[in-house]
């Protein structure tokens, strides 16, 4: 089983931000244990509540980004559903659970879309890249690629092509570069408008 986590620049910034907030919370906890805030009750309460909230936000953000992964098992590709998150209490998610067997894939494509992986409208202000898997039964499944770097997108698509061909399937796309150029071309068109 091979798993691709999102290690894009965006997610690394969030990881660093969360880790620095966690370090600050731990520093305040150490100060509380050393007795720095015992003479001011209000300051003690604020310090304890801020530490608890920072640790809770850190756990939520780490859980959110660890769920953003693409899993290649021996016979299928799968993605988990996004968590709602703090800023998305209401509204549509970007990614819903997808599990597709390699034998069922007849074609793949990449495109930008302002909709979720189920085709519903989202709160995204700009179209984001999706990897579309076309299946034998005529359905189409989508995998959200926004949180993955360009290098990871290339590796994910090439791995998918390799595994589909290994199971005996044949898809018209031979390399990830063709699909990624298509996404870049759509991005260039959007910025020229």
C-alpha positions as CSV (number, residue, x, y, z in Angstrom):
1,X,0.0,0.0,0.0
2,X,1.3,3.4,-1.0
3,X,0.0,6.6,0.6
4,X,0.5,10.2,-0.7
5,X,0.1,12.8,2.0
6,X,-0.2,16.4,1.1
7,X,3.1,18.0,1.6
8,X,2.6,21.1,-0.5
9,X,3.9,24.5,0.4
10,X,0.4,25.5,1.8
11,X,0.2,22.5,4.1
12,X,3.8,22.9,5.3
13,X,3.0,26.5,6.3
14,X,0.0,25.3,8.3
15,X,2.1,22.6,9.9
16,X,4.8,25.1,11.0
17,X,2.1,27.5,12.2
18,X,0.4,24.8,14.3
19,X,3.7,23.6,15.7
20,X,4.8,27.1,16.7
21,X,1.4,27.7,18.4
22,X,1.8,24.4,20.2
23,X,5.3,25.4,21.4
24,X,3.9,28.7,22.7
25,X,1.1,26.8,24.5
26,X,3.6,24.4,26.1
27,X,5.8,27.4,27.1
28,X,2.8,29.0,28.9
29,X,2.0,25.7,30.6
30,X,5.6,25.5,31.9
31,X,5.3,29.1,33.1
32,X,2.1,28.2,34.9
33,X,3.8,25.2,36.6
34,X,6.7,27.4,37.7
35,X,4.2,29.8,39.4
36,X,4.6,32.8,37.1
37,X,0.8,33.5,36.9
38,X,-0.3,32.5,40.4
39,X,-0.4,36.0,41.8
40,X,-2.9,37.2,39.1
41,X,-6.0,35.0,38.8
42,X,-7.3,36.6,35.6
43,X,-4.0,36.1,33.9
44,X,-3.9,32.5,35.0
45,X,-7.4,31.8,33.7
46,X,-6.6,33.5,30.3
47,X,-3.4,31.5,30.0
48,X,-5.0,28.1,30.8
49,X,-7.9,28.8,28.4
50,X,-5.6,30.0,25.6
51,X,-3.4,26.9,26.0
52,X,-6.4,24.6,25.8
53,X,-7.8,26.3,22.7
54,X,-4.4,26.3,21.0
55,X,-3.9,22.6,21.6
56,X,-7.4,21.8,20.4
57,X,-6.9,23.8,17.2
58,X,-3.5,22.1,16.6
59,X,-5.1,18.6,17.0
60,X,-7.9,19.6,14.6
61,X,-5.6,21.0,11.9
62,X,-3.2,18.0,12.1
63,X,-6.2,15.6,11.8
64,X,-7.6,17.6,8.8
65,X,-4.3,17.6,6.9
66,X,-3.5,13.9,7.7
67,X,-6.9,13.0,6.2
68,X,-5.9,14.7,2.9
69,X,-4.1,11.7,1.4
70,X,-4.5,9.5,-1.6
71,X,-4.0,5.7,-0.8
72,X,-2.9,3.2,-3.5
73,X,-3.7,-0.3,-2.3
74,X,-3.0,-3.4,-4.2
75,X,-6.3,-3.3,-6.2
76,X,-7.8,0.1,-5.7
77,X,-7.2,3.9,-5.2
78,X,-9.1,5.6,-2.3
79,X,-9.5,9.0,-0.7
80,X,-11.2,9.9,2.5
81,X,-13.9,12.5,3.0
82,X,-12.7,15.9,4.2
83,X,-13.5,17.0,7.7
84,X,-15.8,20.0,8.0
85,X,-13.2,22.0,9.9
86,X,-13.7,25.2,11.8
87,X,-14.3,27.6,8.9
88,X,-16.6,25.2,7.0
89,X,-19.4,24.5,9.5
90,X,-21.9,25.0,6.8
91,X,-21.5,24.4,3.1
92,X,-20.2,21.8,0.8
93,X,-17.0,19.8,1.2
94,X,-14.3,19.7,-1.5
95,X,-13.7,15.9,-1.3
96,X,-16.0,13.0,-0.6
97,X,-14.9,9.5,-0.1
98,X,-13.8,7.7,-3.3
99,X,-12.7,4.1,-3.7
100,X,-12.2,2.8,-7.2
101,X,-10.7,-0.5,-8.4
102,X,-8.0,-0.2,-11.0
103,X,-9.8,-2.6,-13.3
104,X,-12.8,-0.3,-13.5
105,X,-10.8,2.7,-14.7
106,X,-11.0,3.3,-18.5
107,X,-9.7,6.9,-18.7
108,X,-8.3,9.7,-16.5
109,X,-8.4,13.5,-17.0
110,X,-7.4,16.6,-15.1
111,X,-9.4,19.8,-15.0
112,X,-10.2,22.8,-12.8
113,X,-13.6,23.0,-11.3
114,X,-15.4,25.3,-8.9
115,X,-17.5,22.4,-7.6
116,X,-17.0,19.6,-5.1
117,X,-16.0,16.0,-6.1
118,X,-19.7,15.2,-6.3
119,X,-20.4,18.1,-8.7
120,X,-22.1,20.3,-6.1
121,X,-21.3,24.0,-5.7
122,X,-18.8,25.0,-3.0
123,X,-17.6,28.2,-1.4
124,X,-14.4,28.1,-3.5
125,X,-13.8,31.5,-5.1
126,X,-11.7,30.0,-7.8
127,X,-11.6,26.7,-9.7
128,X,-9.3,24.1,-8.2
129,X,-7.7,21.1,-9.9
130,X,-9.3,17.7,-9.9
131,X,-8.2,14.3,-11.1
132,X,-11.2,12.7,-12.9
133,X,-11.4,8.9,-13.1
134,X,-13.8,7.6,-15.8
135,X,-15.2,4.2,-15.0
136,X,-16.6,1.2,-17.0
137,X,-20.1,1.8,-15.8
138,X,-20.1,5.3,-17.3
139,X,-19.7,7.1,-13.9
140,X,-17.0,9.7,-13.1
141,X,-15.2,10.0,-9.8
142,X,-13.2,13.0,-8.8
143,X,-10.1,13.4,-6.6
144,X,-9.3,16.9,-5.3
145,X,-5.6,17.8,-6.0
146,X,-5.5,21.3,-4.7
147,X,-3.5,20.5,-1.5
148,X,-0.8,18.5,-3.4
149,X,2.3,20.1,-5.0
150,X,2.9,19.8,-8.7
151,X,5.6,17.2,-8.1
152,X,3.2,15.1,-6.1
153,X,0.5,15.5,-8.7
154,X,2.9,14.1,-11.3
155,X,3.8,11.2,-9.1
156,X,0.2,10.4,-8.2
157,X,-0.9,10.4,-11.9
158,X,2.1,8.3,-13.0
159,X,1.5,5.8,-10.2
160,X,-2.2,5.5,-11.2
161,X,-1.3,5.0,-14.9
162,X,1.3,2.3,-13.9
163,X,-1.1,0.5,-11.6
164,X,-4.0,0.5,-14.1
165,X,-1.7,-0.9,-16.8
166,X,-0.4,-3.5,-14.4
167,X,-3.9,-4.8,-13.9
168,X,-4.3,-5.2,-17.7
169,X,-6.2,-2.0,-18.4
170,X,-5.3,0.5,-21.0
171,X,-5.9,4.2,-20.8
172,X,-5.2,6.7,-23.5
173,X,-3.1,9.0,-21.3
174,X,0.6,7.9,-21.2
175,X,2.1,10.6,-18.9
176,X,1.2,13.0,-16.2
177,X,2.8,16.0,-18.0
178,X,0.0,16.1,-20.6
179,X,-2.6,16.4,-17.9
180,X,-0.7,18.8,-15.8
181,X,-0.1,21.1,-18.8
182,X,-3.8,21.2,-19.3
183,X,-4.4,22.4,-15.7
184,X,-1.6,25.0,-16.1
185,X,-3.1,26.2,-19.4
186,X,-6.5,26.6,-17.8
187,X,-4.8,28.5,-14.9
188,X,-3.1,30.8,-17.5
189,X,-6.4,31.5,-19.2
190,X,-8.0,32.4,-15.8
191,X,-5.2,34.9,-14.9
192,X,-5.4,36.6,-18.3
193,X,-9.1,37.4,-17.9
